[in-house]
Amino acid sequence: MSSLFPLAFKALARLPLPLLHNLGALAGWLAWLLSPTYRRNFATHIGQAGMTAAKWAAIAEAGKAVLELPKIWLRTQDEVVARVVKVSGWELVEGAWAAGRGILFLTPHLGCFEITAQYYAARKPMTVLYRRPKQDWLAPLIEEGRGANLKLAPADLSGVRRLLKALKTGEAVGMLPDQVPGKGEGAWVPFFGRPAYTMTLAARLAETGATVLLAYAERLHYGAGYHLKLFPLSAPLEGDLEQRTAQLNRELEALIRHCPEQYLWGYNRYKEPRGAGLPPEGKPAAKADTAS
């Protein structure tokens, strides 16, 4: 049965983007209806953030985010980049180039988070943090697809060294800063008013003097493509490592408020990695599970 998954994945990559998004919307609703755990996480997270008004649209958008991945990973770079039909804030990238500085792109699980790195990589080298998926059949597809255009840095010490080297030599690095890190790689800081175990790596990499940019690609209606949006930090990072990490979370919150219907609210953002300890104030985090 597992041998059919790669074939299905490759078949999806050949479908038109409007059709993929329609199928994705259906898949989003099926996931919502069939999984009580997913439904509970989704409702809790979006309600806690005060964005319940975006709930119904977000259910469908979450499915679109999954079904568009085969096309982003497996089609040619030219075809993928052509899906970005509008860009705002590109002058921030050009400013970093002119200054000879590396660029640290922080893209949360918002909109089409895969296409942002692909768009930049069509112009200059980019290294992204990569965690091998738990599904063995999926790893080769990601590594051959995403890895064809991007430099993949494993989520370990050797990968961190690669990220540091890229930034220090004026190249770009991309990561999902709202991805729950493993034991010893994060700090308990607020995210939409609740302690979340948050990676400290982004704040550490910013110490290189790289330009830190927030980025996401808004999914346009009817499969019309994507609008890539880039933003600077609202203020320089200050304080100790934990304070800087908390500040980055506030920056992500502000970014998500731009387009709350396209954030993956069902992602188990508040899970407690094994060995990470309890969040502050004794409030239990969600238990880690294989579905997240």
Backbone bond lengths (Angstrom), bond angles and torsions (degrees), N, CA, C in turn:
res aa  C-N    CA-C-N  psi(-1)  N-CA   C-N-CA  omega(-1)  CA-C   N-CA-C  phi
1 M - - - 1.457 - - 1.525 111.70 -
2 S 1.356 116.55 -42.29 1.463 119.55 -177.96 1.518 112.56 -62.62
3 S 1.362 116.70 -25.32 1.457 119.72 179.83 1.525 111.57 -68.20
4 L 1.329 117.40 -18.44 1.461 120.86 179.67 1.524 111.87 -78.69
5 F 1.320 116.73 -24.26 1.463 119.87 -176.48 1.527 113.04 -60.52
6 P 1.355 119.37 -47.60 1.467 118.30 178.37 1.522 112.76 -60.27
7 L 1.345 117.16 -37.19 1.461 120.45 178.92 1.524 110.68 -64.96
8 A 1.340 116.10 -43.02 1.464 120.18 178.75 1.523 110.79 -64.73
9 F 1.324 116.05 -39.44 1.465 121.36 179.85 1.526 110.26 -61.94
10 K 1.337 116.08 -45.03 1.462 120.58 -179.61 1.530 111.33 -68.18
11 A 1.336 116.12 -33.51 1.462 119.64 177.65 1.529 110.53 -67.04
12 L 1.314 117.06 -40.55 1.467 120.61 178.26 1.521 111.36 -61.31
13 A 1.336 116.54 -35.20 1.467 120.33 -178.30 1.519 112.32 -62.96
14 R 1.327 117.28 -21.00 1.460 121.01 -177.74 1.531 112.66 -89.35
15 L 1.317 117.20 -10.31 1.465 120.24 -177.73 1.530 110.72 -77.15
16 P 1.328 117.62 150.97 1.471 120.49 176.44 1.529 110.40 -62.49
17 L 1.321 116.62 146.58 1.457 120.78 -178.05 1.532 112.54 -59.08
18 P 1.343 120.83 -41.40 1.472 119.23 177.61 1.530 112.77 -58.03
19 L 1.338 116.20 -40.30 1.458 119.17 178.78 1.516 111.15 -67.64
20 L 1.332 116.85 -41.18 1.468 120.18 177.46 1.521 111.11 -59.19
21 H 1.317 116.58 -41.58 1.461 119.72 -179.56 1.530 111.56 -68.57
22 N 1.323 117.14 -35.61 1.462 119.20 176.25 1.525 110.98 -65.84
23 L 1.333 115.43 -44.61 1.466 119.33 177.10 1.527 110.60 -64.31
24 G 1.330 115.59 -37.08 1.455 119.58 179.31 1.515 112.30 -64.68
25 A 1.311 117.22 -40.25 1.463 120.58 177.90 1.524 110.30 -59.98
26 L 1.335 115.80 -42.02 1.467 120.34 177.12 1.527 110.66 -63.65
27 A 1.338 116.48 -43.71 1.465 120.59 179.36 1.526 111.20 -62.96
28 G 1.329 116.73 -37.07 1.457 120.32 178.26 1.518 111.96 -61.46
29 W 1.315 116.06 -42.11 1.454 119.99 178.88 1.521 112.04 -70.55
30 L 1.334 117.01 -36.30 1.462 119.67 177.11 1.528 111.03 -63.66
31 A 1.336 116.61 -42.30 1.467 120.27 177.67 1.525 110.39 -61.22
32 W 1.302 116.11 -41.79 1.465 121.31 179.32 1.533 111.35 -62.48
33 L 1.323 115.59 -43.47 1.460 120.13 -175.95 1.528 113.07 -75.49
34 L 1.336 116.83 -32.88 1.461 119.98 -171.28 1.524 114.79 -94.89
35 S 1.337 117.89 -16.64 1.467 120.28 -176.74 1.527 111.76 -117.04
36 P 1.327 117.80 104.12 1.472 119.95 178.24 1.530 112.64 -60.53
37 T 1.348 117.12 -36.61 1.463 119.94 -179.79 1.519 110.81 -65.14
38 Y 1.324 116.00 -46.98 1.461 120.26 178.05 1.521 110.34 -61.22
39 R 1.308 117.26 -44.60 1.470 122.01 -179.33 1.526 110.83 -61.34
40 R 1.318 115.89 -41.09 1.465 120.46 -179.64 1.529 111.08 -66.83
41 N 1.337 117.15 -47.34 1.467 120.62 178.20 1.523 111.04 -59.35
42 F 1.310 115.75 -45.82 1.457 122.25 -177.87 1.530 110.26 -58.59
43 A 1.336 116.22 -52.80 1.460 120.39 -176.55 1.530 111.71 -65.05
44 T 1.321 116.32 -39.49 1.462 120.19 -179.64 1.518 111.40 -65.71
45 H 1.314 117.63 -46.86 1.460 121.69 -175.10 1.529 112.40 -68.43
46 I 1.325 116.64 -44.66 1.461 118.24 -178.12 1.525 111.16 -72.02
47 G 1.341 116.58 -31.44 1.458 119.98 176.64 1.510 111.84 -70.27
48 Q 1.325 116.09 -41.07 1.459 120.85 179.31 1.522 111.69 -62.48
49 A 1.330 116.27 -33.71 1.465 121.14 179.99 1.530 112.24 -80.58
50 G 1.328 116.39 -5.41 1.454 120.31 179.42 1.516 113.32 74.37
51 M 1.327 117.43 29.06 1.463 120.61 -176.41 1.521 112.01 -123.61
52 T 1.330 116.41 35.42 1.457 121.28 -178.37 1.523 112.19 -59.82
53 A 1.320 117.28 -26.69 1.463 120.30 -179.90 1.530 112.01 -60.51
54 A 1.328 116.22 -23.50 1.469 120.36 -179.09 1.526 112.43 -92.78
55 K 1.330 117.11 2.02 1.465 121.66 -170.26 1.523 113.52 -57.04
56 W 1.315 118.89 -51.26 1.461 120.70 -172.98 1.517 111.42 -66.88
57 A 1.318 116.97 -40.72 1.462 119.49 176.87 1.522 110.66 -65.91
58 A 1.338 117.06 -37.21 1.461 121.34 -177.00 1.525 112.25 -66.53
59 I 1.328 117.37 -30.22 1.467 120.29 178.17 1.526 110.20 -61.50
60 A 1.325 116.64 -46.60 1.462 120.60 179.71 1.527 111.23 -70.25
61 E 1.336 117.56 -40.24 1.461 120.74 -177.75 1.521 111.69 -63.75
62 A 1.332 117.48 -32.58 1.467 120.28 178.70 1.524 110.28 -62.89
63 G 1.323 117.05 -38.95 1.453 120.08 177.40 1.517 112.18 -68.16
64 K 1.324 116.43 -37.19 1.468 120.22 177.29 1.527 110.36 -62.13
65 A 1.339 116.21 -39.01 1.469 120.74 -178.94 1.526 111.53 -59.83
66 V 1.325 116.54 -34.05 1.465 120.61 -179.54 1.523 111.30 -78.97
67 L 1.325 117.11 -46.27 1.467 120.78 -174.32 1.525 113.54 -72.21
68 E 1.334 117.79 -18.81 1.467 119.05 178.75 1.528 112.23 -83.79
69 L 1.324 117.47 -13.69 1.460 120.70 -176.33 1.531 114.15 -58.69
70 P 1.346 119.54 -43.06 1.469 117.44 179.70 1.527 112.92 -56.99
71 K 1.307 117.49 -39.13 1.466 120.13 -179.38 1.524 110.84 -69.30
72 I 1.327 117.68 -36.95 1.467 121.05 -179.52 1.527 110.45 -70.61
73 W 1.324 117.53 -37.08 1.459 121.21 -176.15 1.531 113.76 -83.71
74 L 1.320 117.50 -35.52 1.459 119.76 -166.58 1.525 115.68 -107.74
75 R 1.305 118.58 -13.53 1.458 119.36 177.47 1.525 110.43 -84.08
76 T 1.324 117.67 168.68 1.455 120.82 -178.21 1.530 110.77 -65.39
77 Q 1.325 115.34 154.81 1.461 119.26 -178.76 1.532 111.64 -60.08
78 D 1.314 117.22 -40.60 1.460 120.09 179.79 1.521 111.47 -61.16
79 E 1.319 116.68 -41.85 1.463 120.54 -179.96 1.523 111.07 -66.13
80 V 1.324 115.96 -42.33 1.463 119.90 -179.10 1.522 110.77 -65.50
81 V 1.320 117.06 -48.48 1.466 121.23 -178.03 1.525 111.09 -62.32
82 A 1.325 117.35 -33.02 1.462 121.13 180.00 1.522 112.07 -65.44
83 R 1.345 117.32 -17.69 1.467 120.60 177.98 1.528 111.89 -72.41
84 V 1.318 117.20 -17.66 1.470 120.68 175.53 1.528 106.50 -83.17
85 V 1.320 115.58 104.06 1.471 120.31 -172.84 1.523 112.60 -96.99
86 K 1.337 116.96 -9.70 1.463 120.10 178.62 1.524 108.86 -152.13
87 V 1.323 116.71 142.29 1.467 122.04 178.97 1.520 109.07 -132.18
88 S 1.319 116.69 131.71 1.465 122.51 175.86 1.525 108.78 -121.27
89 G 1.325 116.72 132.71 1.455 120.95 177.04 1.515 114.76 91.36
90 W 1.337 118.06 12.12 1.465 119.48 -178.39 1.525 112.39 -64.70
91 E 1.321 116.50 -20.69 1.467 119.40 178.24 1.527 111.21 -61.97
92 L 1.335 117.89 -24.28 1.464 121.49 176.87 1.532 110.55 -66.56
93 V 1.327 115.96 -39.00 1.466 121.30 176.65 1.520 110.02 -65.71
94 E 1.314 116.30 -46.74 1.469 120.50 -178.91 1.525 111.14 -63.80
95 G 1.331 116.80 -32.80 1.465 120.17 176.74 1.516 111.77 -65.42
96 A 1.332 116.13 -40.50 1.471 120.08 177.19 1.517 110.74 -66.25
97 W 1.332 117.13 -39.21 1.470 120.37 176.74 1.527 110.58 -60.67
98 A 1.326 115.70 -46.22 1.466 120.24 -177.36 1.523 111.21 -62.68
99 A 1.350 116.27 -32.68 1.461 120.81 -179.56 1.522 112.41 -85.04
100 G 1.331 117.02 -5.08 1.462 120.72 -179.54 1.515 113.02 70.07
101 R 1.324 117.04 27.63 1.465 120.73 -176.71 1.528 110.79 -102.24
102 G 1.324 115.43 149.58 1.453 119.88 171.42 1.518 109.56 -68.87
103 I 1.319 116.24 163.38 1.466 121.16 179.75 1.518 109.25 -125.93
104 L 1.324 115.81 128.74 1.459 122.14 175.56 1.528 107.63 -106.61
105 F 1.337 116.17 106.90 1.461 121.72 179.08 1.530 109.41 -89.92
106 L 1.320 116.54 123.84 1.455 122.08 176.83 1.523 107.97 -110.50
107 T 1.317 115.29 111.81 1.466 121.69 -177.41 1.522 109.16 -123.48
108 P 1.323 119.18 107.65 1.468 120.41 178.24 1.525 111.38 -74.03
109 H 1.324 117.01 -177.28 1.464 122.05 178.39 1.529 108.67 -74.87
110 L 1.315 115.01 66.78 1.464 122.09 -173.42 1.524 109.66 -132.85
111 G 1.325 116.83 127.97 1.452 120.17 -178.62 1.519 110.85 62.27
112 C 1.324 116.44 -148.93 1.471 121.19 176.79 1.526 107.75 -89.51
113 F 1.324 116.42 86.48 1.462 120.62 -172.26 1.520 112.84 -73.09
114 E 1.330 118.39 -13.53 1.462 120.71 178.69 1.532 112.51 -80.45
115 I 1.321 117.18 -31.21 1.457 119.15 -171.82 1.526 112.69 -77.25
116 T 1.330 117.98 -19.61 1.472 120.15 -179.04 1.524 110.73 -62.03
117 A 1.331 116.43 -46.46 1.462 120.16 179.78 1.524 111.18 -67.49
118 Q 1.332 116.78 -38.91 1.455 120.33 -179.92 1.533 110.75 -62.89
119 Y 1.312 116.68 -38.32 1.463 120.61 -179.12 1.527 110.41 -63.78
120 Y 1.349 116.49 -45.26 1.466 119.61 179.82 1.524 110.72 -67.08
121 A 1.332 116.11 -41.48 1.466 120.38 -175.13 1.525 112.59 -65.06
122 A 1.321 117.73 -17.95 1.455 120.17 176.32 1.528 111.13 -73.55
123 R 1.344 116.17 -10.61 1.455 121.37 -177.83 1.526 112.91 -112.68
124 K 1.338 116.69 -42.92 1.462 120.92 -179.76 1.521 109.23 -148.00
125 P 1.347 117.91 162.01 1.468 120.36 -176.92 1.525 112.39 -60.95
126 M 1.320 114.40 144.16 1.464 120.31 178.50 1.521 109.84 -143.35
127 T 1.332 115.62 136.01 1.459 122.80 177.57 1.520 108.62 -111.29
128 V 1.334 116.56 134.12 1.465 119.95 179.94 1.522 109.74 -123.91
129 L 1.324 114.54 146.26 1.461 120.56 176.36 1.520 108.34 -72.25
130 Y 1.325 116.83 133.30 1.460 121.43 -172.59 1.523 111.08 -131.09
131 R 1.338 115.24 123.51 1.461 121.25 172.75 1.527 107.72 -107.62
132 R 1.298 116.25 122.99 1.462 120.09 -179.61 1.529 109.44 -61.48
133 P 1.348 118.36 132.06 1.472 120.53 -179.01 1.522 111.29 -68.15
134 K 1.324 115.39 156.35 1.461 120.59 179.63 1.524 111.17 -70.90
135 Q 1.333 117.01 -27.41 1.461 121.00 179.13 1.528 109.15 -80.77
136 D 1.326 116.94 114.00 1.469 121.23 -175.72 1.527 112.53 -59.85
137 W 1.336 117.31 -35.68 1.464 120.10 -176.59 1.529 111.82 -68.57
138 L 1.353 116.37 -24.24 1.459 119.95 -175.20 1.530 112.24 -82.04
139 A 1.326 117.24 -29.65 1.464 120.89 -174.88 1.534 113.58 -56.20
140 P 1.345 119.83 -48.98 1.471 118.38 -179.83 1.525 113.18 -61.77
141 L 1.329 116.90 -35.20 1.463 120.07 179.93 1.519 111.03 -65.06
142 I 1.339 115.99 -42.48 1.463 120.23 179.10 1.521 110.24 -67.39
143 E 1.326 116.20 -46.34 1.459 120.31 -174.97 1.525 112.15 -67.73
144 E 1.322 116.79 -35.09 1.465 119.91 178.63 1.523 111.45 -79.65
145 G 1.335 116.02 -31.55 1.457 120.11 -179.44 1.511 112.51 -84.53
146 R 1.322 116.33 -66.61 1.467 120.39 178.78 1.525 110.45 -62.37
147 G 1.319 116.24 -40.51 1.462 120.32 -176.57 1.516 114.26 -69.62
148 A 1.338 117.87 -14.19 1.463 120.15 179.15 1.524 111.23 -68.65
149 N 1.315 117.20 -28.58 1.468 121.40 -175.97 1.523 113.98 -116.06
150 L 1.317 116.63 -17.30 1.459 121.46 -176.05 1.525 109.95 -120.26
151 K 1.331 116.33 151.77 1.457 121.11 171.68 1.534 107.41 -86.47
152 L 1.318 116.93 123.37 1.458 121.36 -176.87 1.523 110.31 -96.35
153 A 1.331 115.76 124.74 1.464 121.26 178.18 1.522 108.18 -109.12
154 P 1.335 118.73 119.66 1.467 120.14 -179.13 1.520 111.61 -63.43
155 A 1.324 115.11 152.13 1.463 120.38 -177.84 1.527 109.91 -80.67
156 D 1.327 116.43 64.71 1.455 122.67 175.64 1.528 108.08 -147.87
157 L 1.323 117.09 -173.10 1.455 120.64 -175.44 1.528 111.95 -61.48
158 S 1.317 117.04 -38.99 1.468 119.28 179.14 1.526 110.70 -64.25
159 G 1.332 116.08 -36.91 1.449 119.84 177.99 1.514 112.49 -66.63
160 V 1.326 116.57 -39.26 1.464 120.88 177.45 1.522 109.93 -61.62
161 R 1.332 116.59 -40.56 1.474 120.02 177.94 1.530 110.32 -61.16
162 R 1.322 116.91 -39.80 1.463 120.07 178.77 1.529 111.01 -63.76
163 L 1.327 116.24 -41.35 1.464 120.30 179.58 1.525 110.42 -63.22
164 L 1.323 116.09 -45.03 1.461 120.34 179.58 1.526 111.41 -61.78
165 K 1.327 116.05 -43.87 1.462 120.27 -179.99 1.528 111.01 -62.08
166 A 1.347 116.39 -41.90 1.459 120.50 -179.78 1.522 110.78 -61.32
167 L 1.317 116.98 -46.14 1.464 120.27 -178.50 1.528 111.54 -66.56
168 K 1.330 116.72 -40.36 1.464 120.07 -177.56 1.526 112.50 -69.50
169 T 1.337 115.86 -21.11 1.465 119.28 177.91 1.531 111.86 -98.63
170 G 1.332 116.10 13.16 1.458 120.52 174.75 1.513 115.28 83.80
171 E 1.338 118.13 12.84 1.452 120.59 178.21 1.528 110.49 -91.39
172 A 1.322 116.56 -176.90 1.463 121.46 -176.73 1.526 110.62 -109.90
173 V 1.328 114.46 151.58 1.456 123.11 178.44 1.525 107.46 -132.39
174 G 1.317 116.49 141.11 1.456 120.34 177.38 1.513 111.56 -128.33
175 M 1.331 116.74 145.14 1.458 120.64 177.67 1.524 111.15 -155.46
176 L 1.325 114.64 160.91 1.459 122.44 174.05 1.529 107.44 -95.36
177 P 1.321 118.69 98.08 1.462 120.59 -172.79 1.515 114.66 -72.77
178 D 1.342 117.53 -10.96 1.462 119.53 178.24 1.522 111.63 -100.26
179 Q 1.328 117.48 12.48 1.460 121.47 174.73 1.519 108.94 -78.61
180 V 1.323 116.91 131.29 1.465 120.62 -176.96 1.520 109.68 -68.12
181 P 1.346 118.15 122.91 1.470 120.93 -178.77 1.521 111.61 -82.30
182 G 1.310 114.71 173.45 1.452 119.81 177.07 1.523 111.52 -84.97
183 K 1.315 115.97 178.31 1.465 123.20 -179.89 1.524 110.69 -54.07
184 G 1.329 115.53 132.85 1.455 120.98 176.53 1.505 114.90 80.48
185 E 1.344 117.29 -0.13 1.460 120.46 -177.33 1.521 112.68 -110.34
186 G 1.335 116.02 7.73 1.461 118.40 -175.46 1.512 112.94 -146.07
187 A 1.329 114.51 -177.41 1.459 122.77 177.51 1.522 107.97 -141.69
188 W 1.335 115.28 149.64 1.464 120.09 177.56 1.532 108.55 -82.83
189 V 1.322 115.91 107.44 1.464 120.90 178.76 1.530 108.11 -135.77
190 P 1.333 118.12 159.16 1.471 120.16 -175.88 1.527 113.26 -67.14
191 F 1.323 114.40 143.57 1.462 122.41 171.00 1.520 106.03 -140.96
192 F 1.321 116.18 110.03 1.460 122.13 -173.10 1.531 110.90 52.72
193 G 1.326 115.34 45.46 1.460 120.85 170.77 1.509 116.51 82.22
194 R 1.328 118.71 5.65 1.463 121.35 -179.63 1.522 109.05 -134.13
195 P 1.336 118.52 138.21 1.466 119.82 179.18 1.526 111.66 -58.31
196 A 1.321 116.11 130.16 1.459 122.21 178.27 1.524 108.36 -132.28
197 Y 1.318 116.60 134.71 1.456 120.02 178.24 1.523 107.37 -71.61
198 T 1.333 115.98 114.14 1.457 122.63 -167.68 1.516 111.18 -121.05
199 M 1.335 117.12 136.36 1.459 120.37 179.90 1.526 111.12 -61.98
200 T 1.303 115.94 137.06 1.464 121.51 176.45 1.525 111.40 -94.40
201 L 1.326 116.83 -5.58 1.460 120.51 -175.05 1.525 112.17 -60.77
202 A 1.333 117.35 -39.89 1.465 119.53 -178.70 1.519 110.80 -60.21
203 A 1.331 117.11 -43.81 1.461 120.49 179.49 1.524 110.85 -66.16
204 R 1.324 117.52 -35.24 1.468 120.92 178.02 1.529 111.06 -67.55
205 L 1.328 116.51 -42.92 1.463 119.76 -179.04 1.523 111.21 -66.04
206 A 1.319 116.85 -30.39 1.469 120.01 179.28 1.524 111.45 -64.02
207 E 1.338 116.82 -20.44 1.467 121.10 179.28 1.531 112.16 -66.57
208 T 1.329 117.72 -13.85 1.466 120.72 179.51 1.525 111.72 -72.08
209 G 1.330 116.86 -10.67 1.457 120.42 -175.47 1.513 113.20 88.98
210 A 1.336 116.63 8.28 1.460 120.68 178.78 1.531 110.37 -66.76
211 T 1.316 115.70 154.48 1.459 121.09 172.52 1.525 108.10 -75.04
212 V 1.323 117.28 124.00 1.464 122.01 -179.76 1.523 108.57 -96.94
213 L 1.319 116.05 122.32 1.461 121.07 179.93 1.527 110.16 -124.35
214 L 1.319 116.01 138.76 1.458 122.53 171.92 1.521 107.38 -92.29
215 A 1.325 117.07 137.00 1.462 119.62 -175.39 1.517 111.05 -144.68
216 Y 1.323 115.02 144.67 1.455 119.78 168.26 1.521 108.47 -156.90
217 A 1.323 115.96 156.70 1.460 121.70 179.16 1.519 108.09 -112.63
218 E 1.322 115.73 109.49 1.464 120.30 179.84 1.524 109.62 -71.32
219 R 1.307 115.87 132.18 1.459 122.97 178.60 1.534 108.53 -79.36
220 L 1.308 117.24 119.77 1.454 120.68 -177.54 1.528 111.30 -84.02
221 H 1.319 116.40 158.36 1.458 121.35 -176.58 1.528 111.73 -66.12
222 Y 1.334 114.47 151.17 1.463 122.98 172.85 1.533 112.96 58.96
223 G 1.339 117.12 30.85 1.456 120.58 176.83 1.509 114.15 64.87
224 A 1.350 115.91 28.09 1.473 120.41 -176.04 1.514 113.20 -76.94
225 G 1.336 118.44 -4.17 1.459 121.42 -179.72 1.509 111.57 119.52
226 Y 1.339 115.61 -151.53 1.461 120.78 -173.31 1.524 110.78 -138.37
227 H 1.317 114.38 149.40 1.463 121.87 174.52 1.525 106.98 -111.65
228 L 1.324 117.41 107.97 1.458 122.76 179.59 1.529 109.32 -79.80
229 K 1.332 116.22 125.73 1.458 121.29 -177.36 1.527 109.65 -123.65
230 L 1.337 115.72 130.59 1.459 122.43 -177.97 1.524 109.61 -121.68
231 F 1.336 115.82 138.93 1.460 121.13 -178.44 1.526 110.04 -137.32
232 P 1.330 117.57 145.82 1.460 120.15 172.20 1.525 109.50 -82.65
233 L 1.311 117.16 165.98 1.465 119.84 170.65 1.516 108.92 -63.48
234 S 1.321 116.30 147.40 1.463 119.72 -179.47 1.521 111.87 -72.88
235 A 1.340 117.12 -20.58 1.469 122.08 179.02 1.521 108.28 -157.79
236 P 1.334 118.94 153.27 1.461 121.14 177.09 1.529 110.94 -59.99
237 L 1.329 116.17 147.36 1.460 120.30 176.94 1.518 109.86 -69.80
238 E 1.324 116.20 133.61 1.465 121.32 -176.98 1.522 110.12 -138.28
239 G 1.336 115.74 159.56 1.452 121.73 175.72 1.511 112.37 92.53
240 D 1.341 115.20 -169.42 1.463 119.69 179.57 1.528 109.64 -77.63
241 L 1.318 116.24 -178.81 1.459 121.15 -174.05 1.527 111.75 -59.40
242 E 1.311 117.36 -43.87 1.461 120.37 -179.59 1.524 111.14 -65.54
243 Q 1.313 117.55 -40.11 1.462 120.65 178.95 1.525 111.30 -65.60
244 R 1.317 116.72 -39.23 1.463 119.96 179.18 1.529 110.54 -68.50
245 T 1.328 116.39 -36.78 1.462 120.34 177.65 1.521 110.65 -65.30
246 A 1.324 116.38 -41.65 1.473 120.46 177.06 1.526 110.68 -63.78
247 Q 1.326 116.36 -37.89 1.468 119.98 179.17 1.531 110.29 -64.40
248 L 1.325 117.02 -40.37 1.462 119.59 178.01 1.525 111.13 -63.78
249 N 1.324 117.34 -37.14 1.469 119.44 176.29 1.528 111.03 -61.71
250 R 1.312 117.23 -39.38 1.475 119.92 177.55 1.530 110.40 -64.45
251 E 1.324 116.15 -36.97 1.459 119.55 177.11 1.536 110.53 -64.24
252 L 1.325 116.42 -40.17 1.461 120.40 178.67 1.523 110.93 -66.06
253 E 1.313 116.98 -40.10 1.460 120.45 177.40 1.526 110.54 -57.50
254 A 1.329 116.13 -45.95 1.467 120.20 -179.97 1.526 110.96 -62.86
255 L 1.330 116.78 -38.50 1.459 120.84 179.28 1.531 110.20 -64.99
256 I 1.319 116.90 -45.07 1.460 121.72 -178.28 1.521 110.93 -62.91
257 R 1.319 117.15 -32.77 1.471 120.18 179.20 1.531 112.09 -65.38
258 H 1.327 117.33 -18.96 1.465 120.06 175.49 1.524 111.10 -65.31
259 C 1.332 116.61 -32.64 1.463 120.36 -172.88 1.535 110.02 -151.57
260 P 1.338 117.88 61.94 1.473 120.60 -172.72 1.516 114.52 -62.58
261 E 1.334 117.63 -24.49 1.461 119.56 -179.30 1.526 112.09 -70.73
262 Q 1.341 118.21 -13.31 1.460 120.15 -179.67 1.523 113.09 -109.87
263 Y 1.322 117.74 16.88 1.459 120.37 174.15 1.522 108.68 -92.76
264 L 1.339 117.08 146.31 1.462 121.38 -179.32 1.529 109.65 -83.39
265 W 1.317 115.37 80.86 1.469 120.48 -177.36 1.527 112.60 -67.45
266 G 1.303 117.85 -19.68 1.453 120.07 179.66 1.519 113.99 -79.53
267 Y 1.352 117.22 -10.66 1.463 120.66 177.68 1.523 109.36 -64.41
268 N 1.323 116.54 135.30 1.462 120.95 -174.93 1.531 110.68 -78.23
269 R 1.312 115.41 68.98 1.466 122.76 -173.46 1.520 112.99 -64.22
270 Y 1.311 118.33 -26.09 1.462 120.93 -173.03 1.525 113.26 -103.37
271 K 1.316 116.87 18.81 1.460 118.67 -179.51 1.529 110.53 -69.16
272 E 1.300 115.13 158.08 1.466 122.51 -178.23 1.523 109.50 -104.52
273 P 1.335 118.30 103.71 1.464 119.20 178.85 1.520 110.94 -60.51
274 R 1.283 116.02 143.42 1.463 120.61 -179.07 1.525 110.46 -57.32
275 G 1.321 115.83 125.64 1.456 120.98 177.84 1.512 114.95 86.46
276 A 1.342 117.67 -0.63 1.470 120.13 -178.03 1.515 112.68 -82.40
277 G 1.334 117.27 -8.10 1.451 119.73 -178.35 1.519 111.52 83.94
278 L 1.321 115.43 177.81 1.457 120.97 -178.65 1.515 110.91 -89.05
279 P 1.336 117.21 150.63 1.460 119.37 175.32 1.521 110.36 -66.64
280 P 1.342 118.07 162.02 1.456 120.68 -179.24 1.520 112.19 -63.36
281 E 1.325 115.14 159.97 1.454 123.81 177.58 1.517 112.60 66.14
282 G 1.350 115.41 14.06 1.452 119.47 173.46 1.506 115.45 70.95
283 K 1.344 118.46 9.61 1.453 120.47 -179.50 1.522 109.32 -81.18
284 P 1.336 118.11 117.61 1.459 119.11 -176.40 1.518 111.75 -66.49
285 A 1.319 114.66 141.43 1.453 119.98 173.81 1.504 109.18 -86.00
286 A 1.316 116.63 170.09 1.447 119.95 174.69 1.523 109.35 -67.74
287 K 1.303 117.24 145.97 1.462 120.34 177.58 1.515 110.25 -74.55
288 A 1.333 115.01 142.26 1.457 118.80 177.85 1.512 109.28 -64.86
289 D 1.333 117.08 140.72 1.452 120.44 176.81 1.520 108.95 -141.75
290 T 1.308 115.40 161.44 1.458 120.56 -175.43 1.518 112.55 -69.14
291 A 1.321 117.59 -20.41 1.469 119.89 -178.20 1.498 112.62 -75.57
292 S 1.324 119.25 -14.73 1.457 121.44 -177.28 1.508 111.84 -104.78
